[in-house]
Amino acid sequence: MGIIIFIVLIIFLPVIIRMRMFSAVEGAIRELDDMEKKARKIIMDLSGITDEGLLEDYLEFFIVPPSDIDPSGLADKFRRLLEMGDLRIREMIEVLSPRCGQ
């Protein structure tokens, strides 16, 4: 009888562990999804925009600054990229809150 229980545990234990891991990941995903919805609502309330498509365009935009620059001309290229990112952010601010710059 003990051997049968041992064999059943060997077969079903990985399944049980996998189910627990998936449920933990799903819980974290649900929590992050709720946080995203709350953040979107706060941004839309504060900026006064009603078009979610416009908000989506700007939420998907991000800049990764360089962490290591070599002297072979990459610094100028990265600087131009960062300046373009700053322009994009200023455009976003003007669209989302046109009275902010006044």
Protein Blocks (a to p, Z undefined) as FASTA:
>chain_A
ZZmmmmmmmmmmmmmmmmmmmmmmmmmmmmmmmmmmmmmmmmmmmnopabfklmmmmmmp
ccdddfbdcfehpmmmmmmmmmmmmmmmmmmmmmmmmmlmZZ
